Amino acid sequence: VQLQASGGGLVQAGDSLRLSCAASGGTFRNYVMGWFRQAPGKEREFVTALSASGGSTKYADFVKGRFTISRDNAKNTVYLQMNNLKPEDTAVYYCAADLGTRIMTQHYYYDYWGQGTQVTVSS
């Protein structure tokens, strides 16, 4: 499975961005899809994830109410809509696919990873 993340950029605080992650080479509809992020000098942290069916989601507390994950199984793509961005959201954002059936927040459960897309939020 190959994952290609895109949509990052430089924005100001309060702006919005939508990240996309296109999957190829596997059965996308069977995967739990997640987004993680890693800021300089920090460990990779869980942001959000979505079940294979799209019926269940999990969000980190620091993005609840601001970020929304969604998926389009027909397009093999998962999205991360990020609103009201804050400077502390600055990080490289990674999409990941998990062959399991439950939404997991630990990065080591995820089997495939995209290359990451940089999000920079200026104050």
C-alpha positions in Angstrom: 0.0 0.0 0.0 1.3 3.4 -0.9 0.0 6.6 0.7 0.6 10.0 -0.7 -0.3 13.0 1.5 -0.7 16.5 0.2 -2.3 19.8 1.0 0.1 21.2 3.5 1.3 24.8 3.4 2.0 28.0 5.2 -1.1 29.7 6.7 -1.9 32.3 9.4 -3.5 31.5 12.7 -7.3 31.1 12.3 -7.0 29.9 8.7 -8.1 26.5 7.4 -6.4 23.8 5.4 -7.5 20.5 4.0 -5.1 17.6 3.8 -5.6 14.7 1.5 -4.1 11.2 1.5 -4.5 9.1 -1.6 -4.0 5.4 -1.3 -3.0 2.9 -3.9 -2.0 -0.7 -4.1 -4.4 -2.1 -1.6 -8.0 -2.5 -0.5 -8.5 1.0 0.9 -12.0 0.3 2.2 -10.6 -2.3 4.6 -8.3 0.0 6.4 -8.6 2.2 9.5 -7.0 5.5 8.4 -5.3 7.8 10.7 -3.5 11.1 10.8 -0.5 11.8 13.0 1.8 14.7 13.3 5.3 15.4 14.4 6.7 18.8 15.4 10.5 19.5 15.5 12.0 17.9 18.6 8.8 16.1 19.6 7.5 12.6 19.2 5.0 11.7 16.6 1.5 12.1 18.1 -2.0 10.9 17.2 -4.3 13.4 15.7 -7.4 11.5 14.5 -8.5 8.3 12.9 -11.5 6.9 11.1 -12.8 3.3 10.9 -12.9 1.4 7.6 -16.6 2.0 7.3 -16.3 5.7 8.2 -18.8 5.2 11.0 -16.4 5.7 13.9 -13.9 8.4 14.6 -11.4 9.3 17.3 -9.8 12.7 17.9 -7.0 13.9 20.1 -8.3 16.4 22.6 -6.3 19.2 21.2 -8.1 19.1 17.8 -11.6 18.3 18.9 -14.0 20.8 17.4 -11.4 22.1 14.9 -10.4 19.1 12.8 -12.6 16.7 10.9 -11.5 13.4 9.3 -13.4 11.9 6.4 -12.9 9.4 3.7 -14.1 8.7 0.2 -13.7 5.0 -0.4 -14.6 5.4 -4.1 -11.5 7.7 -4.5 -9.3 5.8 -2.1 -8.7 9.0 -0.2 -8.8 10.2 3.3 -9.1 13.9 4.2 -8.3 16.0 7.2 -10.1 19.3 7.3 -8.3 21.6 9.7 -10.1 24.8 10.8 -9.1 27.6 13.2 -5.4 26.6 13.0 -3.1 27.6 15.7 0.7 28.0 15.7 1.0 24.9 17.9 -0.5 22.9 15.0 2.7 23.4 13.1 4.1 20.0 12.3 4.6 17.5 9.6 1.4 15.6 9.1 1.4 11.9 8.2 -1.4 9.7 7.1 -1.3 6.1 8.0 -3.3 2.9 7.3 -4.0 0.1 9.8 -5.1 -3.3 8.7 -6.8 -3.9 12.1 -10.4 -3.5 12.9 -10.3 -1.1 15.8 -9.2 2.5 15.9 -5.8 2.7 17.6 -4.0 5.8 18.7 -0.5 4.4 19.0 1.5 4.8 15.9 3.1 1.4 16.1 -0.2 -0.3 15.2 -0.3 1.4 11.8 1.1 -0.7 8.9 1.6 1.9 6.2 2.7 5.5 6.2 2.7 8.4 3.8 5.6 10.7 3.3 4.2 13.6 5.3 3.1 17.1 4.4 4.3 20.2 6.2 1.8 22.5 7.9 3.1 25.8 9.2 0.9 28.2 11.1 2.1 31.7 11.7 0.9 33.8 14.5 
